[in-house]
Amino acid sequence: MANPRGFLEFNRAKIAKIAPLERIKNYKEFTLAFDEKEQIEQASRCMNCGVPFCQAGLVEDKKDIGCPLHNLIPEFNDAVCKGNYALAYERLSLTNPFPEFTSRVCPAPCEDSCVCAINSQSVTIKANEYAIIENAFKMKLVKASKPQHYNGLKIAIVGSGPSALAAAYKLNLLGYKVSVFERSDRLGGLLMYGIPDMKLEKSVVERRIELLRQSGIEFKTKQDINSKEKADTLIKDYDAVILATGASKPNDLNIKGRELEGIMFAVDFLTLNTKSLLDNGKAASLAKGKDVLIIGSGDTSVDCVAVATRQGAKSITRFERSPKRPLTRTKDNPWPLKADIFTTDYGLEEAIAVYKKDPREYQKATQEFIGKNGKVTAVLASDLKRVQKEGKFINQIVPNSQKSYKADLVLLAMGFSGCENELAKNFKLELDEKNNILSTNYQSTRKKVFVCGDARMGQSLVVNAIEDGKCCAKAISEFLSKA
Ligand code: SF4
């Protein structure tokens, strides 16, 4: 190890970010890299402990333990500490085909499982990964990976999000001719339209897709495969088909007033904004001057807060059904599980700086949308309390707690519930009880048709989608080698 005492000499450094009031003036990424000296010090904090939980990639009690991609974290940390970015990149790219995505958007379960985090602060693994991949690009180490030869077999992939790209990358390397069919006008799926530029600039997505194209993968946009005829043709023309179409059915809130104008899904709000930025160089202005109410508490809701702040919303409120999280781990959430604690993510930080008020309203049950002239003007919501019933915690409405909240733009950010039913019907596939495409070892219920990513697992993290795409490629290769 380059510096086995680093964790005793240096504290975890905070990665510099452009201040909230400054960064909301545009849609650019705002996280800055460590300088060279600080980066080496931070990498030296890795202890190379005997059992590196950070790279375990396990799931317990629905919570991640360590990196789902099994990144070789102590190895790349040591290489960074020695200033050897070429070696660090070589180790990182063994497991992670797209570190430029994960080092920007991954919630870093690796850091929660870091041994240093037991009684101190974790190693800055995500920032180290960012330094490795961006240095590798600068050093021109990231190249198109072409196979030695093609084996004559053809694979079609429907969708171009992170799991589709990971499967395409792996299968191409294994010698399969891969064609990717995307319904939208741009490639990248959720990476392109679901995550705003502040977290992942679109030039970063395009840079990777260009490399994949140069490596021999064919990409086609504006391809809607969602019909029986097109599904059958694809299955006939290719040796295997992968559906990597995501979990694109947003959860709705079917309560009184849902039909009013001004109520929309969060994903549509984010897509409109990114599309406008890409098409016209100008953001959309749906939230401008409006009282915006966001229902939901995940990453997408934070992205909506950030975009609505930038668009110039008059006020922003975010409803959560859960209580405020604890500041530290509880006994039910011990190390090395992903920490379930109170944090203030970037969009919330920005809203607090602009509106001088935390937009979060906890334990709220939305009950009715109120409108005037067909447009939403307010939302009625009651308080919730947690009660224990038959050994389980459930939410109960607090009587007489209903209040009206002003809102002329309501964004529904309550997650997704599986794949589009029409697609499964057209491909003649069975669904599981959660509305995901039913599969065994990535094979759907129809021969030659495989499935990966959110369409298989349900809504998940980008890092899980990449791992799923890699595993699906392996399953296809095994299937075709036996065929
Ligand atoms: S991909 Fe995510 S979990 Fe894995 S090392 Fe990078 S930041 Fe950590």
Residues whose N, C-alpha, C, O or C-beta is under 5 A from the ligand:
A	BS01	SF4	G66 C67 P68 N71 T102 C106 A108 P109 C110 I125 K126 E129 V463
